[in-house]
Structures are given as structure tokens and as C-alpha cells.
């Protein structure tokens, strides 16, 4: 079995250095940012799976990927780096992050924006997703990590 080597989720916008318990950039917990290089691939995979799950939920609450093959072709044509081993919602987020400001017709990229968000620019939609992703990560930290650290 070929194990996928987990790359760091760091995007170079770390806020843990200013005291945040959850990084506003990559959404890892402060101790995960600090200890990342000492983790084995299994530990990194568990963190990556949590982040992927949270991001996918936030994206899936805002849009549908109606044509994954079209989305993949568009990502490749636009030369946008995307995580091929992750789900289509992560692909959609990669598209919004890289070029949301230039996309006029999401259906041309295999995306259908939910009715509640159709009057929001794709650039703003990406920011909404990012904020929700942070809130979800922070809530998880508070409920499951902070509780065990103070117990």
C-alpha cells in the first residue's frame, strides 16, 4: 500500500505566534503547529483528515460540485494546485482561493452555488467558508482539546 506523505498545511499566515490557540491560516491547533515536525506520518494524517473533514463540511454547506470532472479539468487548465487525493469540496475550495475573483459562471467550473449564497461574490464566499472553518476548528479545540488539557 502506498502511503500518502502528508505535507504541512501551513500557508504562511500563522497566528499562533501572537497567542491564538488555533492558527487562522491553516486551522491547526497551536501545539500541532509547534510539534508538526516531530509527528510521524500517521499523526500528521489524523490532523490532515480532521482539517479536510471540517473544510469539506464548510464548503458543502455553501455549494454543490455537480460536475467533478469539469472541475478537475478547469483546475488543471488554470494550473491551480489542488489536493487530488482529497474530496471534490477541497478541490472547489482550492479553486475559490486561487481564482474566485475571476470566475463569472461557477457552472462553467462544475459548481452550483446554493441559493442563499448566489448574491455573494465568490471571493466573499471563500472568506465566509474560511471564517466558518476557523470557528469550527476553534469550537472543536475548546470542546475536545482544551477540556482534556485542563482536566
N, CA, C and O of each residue as an XYZ file, in Angstrom:
604
protein
N       0.840     -1.189      0.000
C       0.000      0.000      0.000
C       0.878      1.243      0.000
O       1.815      1.349      0.791
N       0.573      2.177     -0.885
C       1.324      3.427     -0.972
C       0.760      4.447     -0.001
O      -0.386      4.875     -0.139
N       1.552      4.832      0.968
C       1.092      5.802      1.943
C       1.362      7.212      1.418
O       2.468      7.523      0.976
N       0.340      8.051      1.474
C       0.499      9.437      1.033
C       1.225     10.208      2.120
O       0.794     10.248      3.272
N       2.330     10.814      1.733
C       3.096     11.624      2.668
C       2.350     12.946      2.858
O       2.065     13.656      1.894
N       2.043     13.256      4.099
C       1.247     14.443      4.403
C       2.149     15.677      4.403
O       3.132     15.756      5.140
N       1.786     16.626      3.561
C       2.508     17.897      3.534
C       1.977     18.783      4.655
O       0.845     18.622      5.111
N       2.800     19.701      5.081
C       2.339     20.646      6.094
C       1.174     21.464      5.541
O       1.216     21.897      4.390
N       0.137     21.681      6.347
C      -0.980     22.516      5.900
C      -0.673     24.015      6.003
O      -1.505     24.847      5.641
N       0.506     24.352      6.491
C       0.878     25.753      6.689
C       0.743     26.547      5.390
O       1.178     26.104      4.327
N       0.132     27.730      5.498
C       0.013     28.608      4.333
C       0.794     29.904      4.537
O       0.661     30.852      3.763
N       1.615     29.929      5.597
C       2.465     31.088      5.845
C       1.760     32.271      6.480
O       2.249     33.398      6.400
N       0.627     32.033      7.106
C      -0.133     33.086      7.773
C      -0.430     32.623      9.198
O      -1.591     32.536      9.597
N       0.607     32.331      9.954
C       0.427     31.744     11.275
C       0.070     32.807     12.306
O       0.706     33.857     12.396
N      -0.957     32.505     13.069
C      -1.371     33.439     14.123
C      -1.111     32.867     15.516
O      -1.428     33.503     16.521
N      -0.535     31.666     15.573
C      -0.269     31.089     16.895
C       0.851     31.836     17.608
O       0.919     31.826     18.837
N       1.722     32.478     16.854
C       2.802     33.266     17.448
C       2.307     34.494     18.193
O       3.032     35.063     19.009
N       1.079     34.902     17.916
C       0.513     36.056     18.631
C      -0.502     35.612     19.676
O      -1.265     36.419     20.208
N      -0.495     34.295     19.962
C      -1.312     33.798     21.059
C      -2.581     33.062     20.697
O      -3.284     32.598     21.595
N      -2.905     32.934     19.421
C      -4.106     32.188     19.046
C      -3.904     30.709     19.331
O      -2.833     30.166     19.060
N      -4.909     30.061     19.868
C      -4.812     28.617     20.137
C      -5.079     27.801     18.880
O      -4.704     26.632     18.802
N      -5.727     28.418     17.897
C      -5.953     27.811     16.587
C      -5.407     28.790     15.550
O      -5.733     29.977     15.571
N      -4.578     28.283     14.649
C      -3.986     29.139     13.620
C      -5.065     29.621     12.656
O      -5.856     28.821     12.155
N      -5.099     30.898     12.403
C      -6.085     31.461     11.476
C      -5.753     31.117     10.021
O      -6.616     31.203      9.148
N      -4.507     30.730      9.767
C      -4.104     30.345      8.417
C      -4.467     28.914      8.083
O      -5.282     28.666      7.194
N      -3.863     27.963      8.798
C      -4.041     26.541      8.455
C      -5.084     25.828      9.311
O      -5.488     24.713      8.982
N      -5.521     26.443     10.387
C      -6.562     25.912     11.292
C      -6.070     24.781     12.193
O      -6.875     24.113     12.841
N      -4.747     24.558     12.239
C      -4.227     23.591     13.209
C      -4.188     24.250     14.578
O      -4.199     25.474     14.704
N      -4.141     23.406     15.593
C      -4.012     23.888     16.961
C      -2.567     24.314     17.197
O      -1.652     23.805     16.549
N      -2.361     25.248     18.125
C      -1.023     25.799     18.368
C      -0.001     24.699     18.636
O       1.109     24.742     18.105
N      -0.363     23.717     19.452
C       0.602     22.650     19.753
C       0.896     21.792     18.519
O       1.985     21.227     18.412
N      -0.054     21.686     17.590
C       0.187     20.930     16.365
C       1.147     21.684     15.448
O       1.985     21.075     14.782
N       1.024     22.996     15.417
C       1.953     23.809     14.623
C       3.363     23.644     15.182
O       4.316     23.419     14.435
N       3.485     23.757     16.500
C       4.798     23.673     17.151
C       5.422     22.293     16.978
O       6.615     22.176     16.698
N       4.612     21.249     17.146
C       5.130     19.876     17.157
C       5.110     19.179     15.797
O       5.520     18.022     15.704
N       4.646     19.849     14.744
C       4.432     19.212     13.442
C       5.631     18.385     12.976
O       5.459     17.238     12.563
N       6.818     18.935     13.033
C       7.989     18.228     12.504
C       8.375     17.001     13.323
O       9.143     16.164     12.848
N       7.865     16.881     14.525
C       8.167     15.698     15.340
C       7.104     14.600     15.183
O       7.287     13.491     15.684
N       6.006     14.899     14.499
C       4.948     13.908     14.307
C       5.344     12.919     13.214
O       6.015     13.273     12.244
N       4.912     11.668     13.394
C       5.094     10.698     12.316
C       3.962     10.889     11.302
O       3.032     11.660     11.542
N       4.045     10.189     10.179
C       3.056     10.384      9.112
C       1.646     10.014      9.557
O       0.680     10.618      9.092
N       1.507      9.031     10.449
C       0.185      8.644     10.944
C      -0.448      9.782     11.744
O      -1.638     10.060     11.592
N       0.336     10.435     12.586
C      -0.183     11.559     13.368
C      -0.553     12.722     12.443
O      -1.596     13.352     12.617
N       0.302     12.998     11.465
C       0.020     14.066     10.500
C      -1.248     13.755      9.707
O      -2.039     14.650      9.406
N      -1.433     12.472      9.371
C      -2.616     12.054      8.612
C      -3.892     12.308      9.411
O      -4.886     12.775      8.853
N      -3.877     12.010     10.698
C      -5.060     12.249     11.537
C      -5.415     13.737     11.578
O      -6.590     14.097     11.496
N      -4.423     14.585     11.701
C      -4.661     16.031     11.711
C      -5.194     16.465     10.351
O      -6.159     17.225     10.271
N      -4.567     15.983      9.289
C      -4.990     16.337      7.936
C      -6.423     15.884      7.670
O      -7.186     16.599      7.021
N      -6.792     14.711      8.161
C      -8.164     14.218      7.977
C      -9.168     15.103      8.706
O     -10.246     15.380      8.179
N      -8.827     15.548      9.910
C      -9.724     16.444     10.649
C      -9.903     17.749      9.877
O     -11.027     18.221      9.708
N      -8.810     18.328      9.413
C      -8.882     19.586      8.673
C      -9.678     19.419      7.379
O     -10.482     20.279      7.021
N      -9.449     18.317      6.690
C     -10.182     18.041      5.445
C     -11.671     17.902      5.715
O     -12.495     18.451      4.984
N     -12.013     17.171      6.759
C     -13.421     16.980      7.112
C     -14.086     18.318      7.430
O     -15.181     18.599      6.943
N     -13.433     19.135      8.239
C     -14.005     20.430      8.603
C     -14.174     21.327      7.378
O     -15.228     21.937      7.193
N     -13.139     21.407      6.541
C     -13.219     22.246      5.350
C     -14.317     21.751      4.411
O     -15.096     22.547      3.887
N     -14.377     20.446      4.202
C     -15.391     19.887      3.305
C     -16.804     20.203      3.788
O     -17.680     20.531      2.987
N     -17.021     20.104      5.085
C     -18.339     20.439      5.639
C     -18.697     21.899      5.370
O     -19.825     22.210      4.988
N     -17.733     22.783      5.572
C     -17.995     24.215      5.373
C     -18.297     24.527      3.909
O     -19.183     25.329      3.614
N     -17.571     23.900      3.002
C     -17.810     24.116      1.567
C     -19.145     23.495      1.153
O     -19.922     24.114      0.426
N     -19.409     22.270      1.618
C     -20.642     21.564      1.230
C     -21.898     22.284      1.699
O     -22.975     22.083      1.138
N     -21.769     23.118      2.719
C     -22.910     23.901      3.198
C     -23.185     25.126      2.334
O     -24.153     25.850      2.571
N     -22.334     25.361      1.330
C     -22.467     26.573      0.518
C     -22.628     26.296     -0.974
O     -23.168     27.125     -1.707
N     -22.164     25.139     -1.421
C     -22.211     24.851     -2.856
C     -22.232     23.348     -3.098
O     -21.975     22.545     -2.201
N     -22.546     22.997     -4.338
C     -22.526     21.606     -4.784
C     -21.507     21.476     -5.907
O     -21.369     22.369     -6.743
N     -20.805     20.368     -5.917
C     -19.941     20.045     -7.042
C     -20.769     19.143     -7.945
O     -20.899     17.944     -7.695
N     -21.330     19.737     -9.005
C     -22.251     18.997     -9.874
C     -21.528     18.258    -10.997
O     -22.080     17.333    -11.592
N     -20.280     18.671    -11.289
C     -19.509     18.011    -12.338
C     -18.038     17.960    -11.907
O     -17.254     18.840    -12.262
N     -17.668     16.930    -11.144
C     -16.292     16.827    -10.656
C     -15.241     16.753    -11.769
O     -14.135     17.272    -11.611
N     -15.579     16.116    -12.884
C     -14.622     16.025    -13.988
C     -14.360     17.388    -14.613
O     -13.224     17.706    -14.963
N     -15.407     18.191    -14.751
C     -15.248     19.544    -15.270
C     -14.414     20.381    -14.296
O     -13.521     21.121    -14.709
N     -14.707     20.257    -13.028
C     -13.929     20.979    -12.020
C     -12.454     20.601    -12.121
O     -11.586     21.473    -12.119
N     -12.174     19.312    -12.209
C     -10.783     18.859    -12.315
C     -10.102     19.412    -13.569
O      -8.966     19.882    -13.510
N     -10.809     19.351    -14.713
C     -10.244     19.881    -15.969
C      -9.954     21.377    -15.857
O      -8.918     21.852    -16.324
N     -10.870     22.111    -15.238
C     -10.679     23.557    -15.084
C      -9.497     23.865    -14.162
O      -8.704     24.764    -14.441
N      -9.385     23.119    -13.074
C      -8.246     23.315    -12.170
C      -6.931     23.064    -12.903
O      -5.971     23.820    -12.755
N      -6.901     22.007    -13.687
C      -5.693     21.691    -14.448
C      -5.423     22.750    -15.520
O      -4.283     23.182    -15.693
N      -6.468     23.165    -16.238
C      -6.307     24.174    -17.292
C      -5.824     25.506    -16.718
O      -5.030     26.207    -17.346
N      -6.301     25.846    -15.534
C      -5.899     27.106    -14.897
C      -4.583     26.960    -14.133
O      -4.079     27.924    -13.557
N      -4.031     25.739    -14.134
C      -2.777     25.418    -13.435
C      -2.857     25.757    -11.947
O      -1.936     26.331    -11.365
N      -3.994     25.381    -11.355
C      -4.220     25.597     -9.922
C      -3.854     24.322     -9.191
O      -4.367     23.248     -9.503
N      -2.971     24.441     -8.222
C      -2.586     23.296     -7.414
C      -3.767     22.918     -6.527
O      -4.321     23.763     -5.824
N      -4.146     21.649     -6.566
C      -5.268     21.192     -5.748
C      -4.950     19.798     -5.227
O      -4.196     19.055     -5.856
N      -5.520     19.443     -4.087
C      -5.217     18.139     -3.472
C      -5.992     17.012     -4.141
O      -7.125     16.727     -3.753
N      -5.400     16.372     -5.137
C      -6.073     15.332     -5.920
C      -6.572     14.174     -5.064
O      -7.557     13.528     -5.421
N      -5.920     13.904     -3.953
C      -6.299     12.777     -3.104
C      -7.430     13.119     -2.129
O      -7.893     12.264     -1.374
N      -7.866     14.383     -2.156
C      -8.960     14.792     -1.263
C     -10.265     14.887     -2.039
O     -10.291     14.691     -3.254
N     -11.339     15.186     -1.334
C     -12.653     15.198     -1.981
C     -12.859     16.445     -2.852
O     -12.054     17.376     -2.844
N     -13.958     16.426     -3.594
C     -14.243     17.500     -4.554
C     -14.510     18.840     -3.876
O     -14.305     19.890     -4.485
N     -14.959     18.818     -2.639
C     -15.185     20.080     -1.934
C     -13.855     20.782     -1.649
O     -13.773     22.009     -1.692
N     -12.828     20.005     -1.360
C     -11.492     20.598     -1.182
C     -10.976     21.146     -2.509
O     -10.282     22.162     -2.536
N     -11.314     20.476     -3.602
C     -10.944     20.979     -4.918
C     -11.639     22.321     -5.181
O     -11.023     23.269     -5.669
N     -12.933     22.380     -4.848
C     -13.693     23.617     -5.056
C     -13.096     24.754     -4.233
O     -12.998     25.884     -4.712
N     -12.700     24.462     -3.002
C     -12.090     25.491     -2.161
C     -10.776     25.982     -2.779
O     -10.490     27.179     -2.763
N      -9.986     25.062     -3.319
C      -8.735     25.452     -3.973
C      -9.015     26.405     -5.137
O      -8.281     27.370     -5.348
N     -10.079     26.128     -5.887
C     -10.463     26.997     -6.998
C     -10.881     28.380     -6.491
O     -10.436     29.400     -7.016
N     -11.738     28.405     -5.469
C     -12.192     29.688     -4.924
C     -11.021     30.494     -4.371
O     -10.965     31.712     -4.540
N     -10.111     29.829     -3.728
C      -8.962     30.501     -3.124
C      -8.041     31.086     -4.191
O      -7.532     32.197     -4.040
N      -7.833     30.336     -5.265
C      -6.898     30.772     -6.302
C      -7.500     31.763     -7.292
O      -6.810     32.659     -7.777
N      -8.796     31.601     -7.593
C      -9.339     32.439     -8.661
C     -10.777     32.835     -8.512
O     -11.432     33.170     -9.499
N     -11.291     32.806     -7.296
C     -12.699     33.128     -7.081
C     -13.096     34.493     -7.596
O     -14.240     34.698     -8.002
N     -12.165     35.425     -7.584
C     -12.463     36.781     -8.035
C     -12.659     36.900     -9.535
O     -13.254     37.869    -10.004
N     -12.166     35.925    -10.300
C     -12.265     35.999    -11.764
C     -13.369     35.123    -12.354
O     -13.646     35.206    -13.551
N     -13.994     34.295    -11.538
C     -14.999     33.367    -12.048
C     -16.358     34.063    -12.123
O     -16.877     34.561    -11.124
N     -16.920     34.082    -13.332
C     -18.224     34.708    -13.512
C     -19.362     33.693    -13.478
O     -20.447     33.988    -12.977
N     -19.114     32.490    -14.015
C     -20.151     31.454    -14.086
C     -19.630     30.183    -13.409
O     -18.933     29.387    -14.038
N     -19.965     29.991    -12.132
C     -19.489     28.794    -11.423
C     -19.843     27.475    -12.110
O     -19.097     26.501    -12.006
N     -20.986     27.440    -12.816
C     -21.363     26.203    -13.518
C     -20.341     25.815    -14.591
O     -20.198     24.638    -14.922
N     -19.630     26.814    -15.133
C     -18.573     26.530    -16.104
C     -17.409     25.789    -15.465
O     -16.521     25.295    -16.161
N     -17.414     25.714    -14.151
C     -16.363     25.026    -13.388
C     -16.916     23.810    -12.648
O     -16.215     23.188    -11.850
N     -18.171     23.480    -12.918
C     -18.790     22.318    -12.297
C     -19.370     22.587    -10.924
O     -19.645     21.655    -10.168
N     -19.560     23.868    -10.593
C     -20.060     24.240     -9.265
C     -21.438     24.885     -9.355
O     -21.722     25.666    -10.263
N     -22.280     24.540     -8.394
C     -23.586     25.177     -8.256
C     -23.635     25.777     -6.860
O     -23.610     25.061     -5.859
N     -23.706     27.097     -6.810
C     -23.739     27.801     -5.529
C     -25.150     27.702     -4.966
O     -26.126     27.916     -5.686
N     -25.259     27.377     -3.680
C     -26.564     27.284     -3.038
C     -27.265     28.636     -3.077
O     -26.619     29.683     -3.042
N     -28.579     28.602     -3.149
C     -29.392     29.813     -3.326
C     -29.053     30.907     -2.312
O     -29.005     32.085     -2.665
N     -28.824     30.532     -1.082
C     -28.536     31.507     -0.026
C     -27.283     32.339     -0.307
O     -27.142     33.443      0.219
N     -26.369     31.813     -1.137
C     -25.085     32.481     -1.355
C     -24.880     32.954     -2.792
O     -23.779     33.375     -3.148
N     -25.908     32.893     -3.610
C     -25.760     33.273     -5.022
C     -25.548     34.759     -5.231
O     -25.017     35.165     -6.265
N     -25.950     35.578     -4.271
C     -25.755     37.023     -4.406
C     -24.459     37.494     -3.739
O     -24.220     38.695     -3.613
N     -23.636     36.552     -3.321
C     -22.349     36.858     -2.693
C     -21.268     36.588     -3.728
O     -21.339     35.587     -4.441
N     -20.276     37.454     -3.825
C     -19.182     37.192     -4.755
C     -18.446     35.925     -4.322
O     -18.458     35.567     -3.144
N     -17.813     35.255     -5.270
C     -17.082     34.027     -4.933
C     -15.895     34.326     -4.029
O     -15.499     33.492     -3.215
N     -15.338     35.505     -4.175
C     -14.244     35.905     -3.286
C     -14.766     36.028     -1.847
O     -14.117     35.574     -0.905
N     -15.930     36.641     -1.692
C     -16.545     36.772     -0.374
C     -16.996     35.407      0.154
O     -16.897     35.141      1.352
N     -17.486     34.552     -0.729
C     -17.897     33.214     -0.325
C     -16.707     32.443      0.253
O     -16.843     31.753      1.263
N     -15.559     32.562     -0.382
C     -14.361     31.907      0.127
C     -14.014     32.416      1.518
O     -13.613     31.631      2.377
N     -14.159     33.712      1.754
C     -13.888     34.278      3.080
C     -14.895     33.772      4.119
O     -14.529     33.518      5.266
N     -16.140     33.629      3.722
C     -17.176     33.086      4.615
C     -16.825     31.642      4.988
O     -16.911     31.252      6.152
N     -16.432     30.864      3.987
C     -16.031     29.475      4.242
C     -14.834     29.437      5.185
O     -14.808     28.645      6.126
N     -13.865     30.275      4.938
C     -12.658     30.311      5.761
C     -12.985     30.683      7.208
O     -12.447     30.089      8.142
N     -13.863     31.660      7.389
C     -14.273     32.049      8.740
C     -14.994     30.912      9.453
O     -14.745     30.656     10.631
N     -15.892     30.230      8.736
C     -16.624     29.111      9.327
C     -15.675     27.965      9.674
O     -15.837     27.312     10.704
N     -14.698     27.726      8.824
C     -13.685     26.701      9.051
C     -12.906     27.010     10.342
O     -12.643     26.113     11.143
N     -12.547     28.269     10.531
C     -11.846     28.670     11.757
C     -12.741     28.476     12.985
O     -12.298     27.940     14.000
N     -13.978     28.906     12.893
C     -14.916     28.776     14.021
C     -15.104     27.310     14.393
O     -15.125     26.964     15.574
N     -15.241     26.452     13.392
C     -15.405     25.027     13.638
C     -14.158     24.441     14.314
O     -14.274     23.662     15.261
N     -12.986     24.809     13.837
C     -11.741     24.327     14.433
C     -11.587     24.828     15.859
O     -11.170     24.079     16.742
N     -11.918     26.084     16.087
C     -11.812     26.663     17.427
C     -12.794     26.001     18.395
O     -12.445     25.720     19.541
N     -14.017     25.754     17.934
C     -15.020     25.097     18.770
C     -14.582     23.673     19.117
O     -14.762     23.221     20.248
N     -14.010     22.977     18.146
C     -13.510     21.631     18.393
C     -12.393     21.676     19.437
O     -12.359     20.863     20.361
N     -11.490     22.628     19.277
C     -10.395     22.779     20.238
C     -10.955     23.001     21.652
O     -10.542     22.347     22.610
N     -11.888     23.924     21.753
C     -12.473     24.252     23.065
C     -13.171     23.044     23.679
O     -13.039     22.792     24.876
N     -13.905     22.306     22.874
C     -14.700     21.181     23.399
C     -13.873     19.946     23.708
O     -14.077     19.297     24.735
N     -12.927     19.615     22.810
C     -12.249     18.338     22.931
C     -10.783     18.418     23.365
O     -10.279     17.487     23.994
N     -10.106     19.497     23.044
C      -8.681     19.579     23.380
C      -8.467     20.352     24.655
O      -7.796     19.865     25.565
N      -9.018     21.540     24.746
C      -8.831     22.366     25.934
C      -9.390     21.677     27.175
O      -8.815     21.776     28.258
N     -10.504     20.984     27.015
C     -11.126     20.287     28.155
C     -10.196     19.209     28.701
O     -10.130     19.011     29.915
N      -9.475     18.507     27.822
C      -8.570     17.452     28.283
C      -7.271     18.034     28.847
O      -6.642     17.408     29.699
N      -6.867     19.198     28.395
C      -5.632     19.821     28.872
C      -5.821     20.427     30.267
O      -4.874     20.515     31.048
N      -7.046     20.839     30.564
C      -7.296     21.467     31.882
C      -7.840     20.471     32.899
O      -7.948     20.787     34.084
N      -8.181     19.273     32.440
C      -8.743     18.270     33.368
C      -7.660     17.641     34.229
O      -7.953     16.781     35.060
